[in-house]
């Protein structure tokens, strides 16, 4: 039996999430947030974007945000590792308009 993952038959590809928080984080927090890309928005918000392996990992990221005392503004699934970049960009525009605000 092979231990390699066949991504074509893998039923649960990594999901790409965007997590928006109120406050500023510099790129030095990337490792703490498990490799998520951190970008600053002009409105004083920070946007964390990247793959999340499962719901447990997502809850772990949200717990870290809570522990920092930073207000959570939204969590959006914007695609998966198997979608091409144009599909993800289109999905990002759609979810930004109808984002899940917490």
Buried (B, 14 or more C-beta within 10 A) or exposed (E): EEEEEEEEEEEEBBBBBBBBBEBEBEEEBBEEBBEBEBEBEEEEBBBBBBBBEEEEBBEBBBEBBEEBEBEBBBBBBBBBEEBEEEEBEEBBEEBEEEBEEE
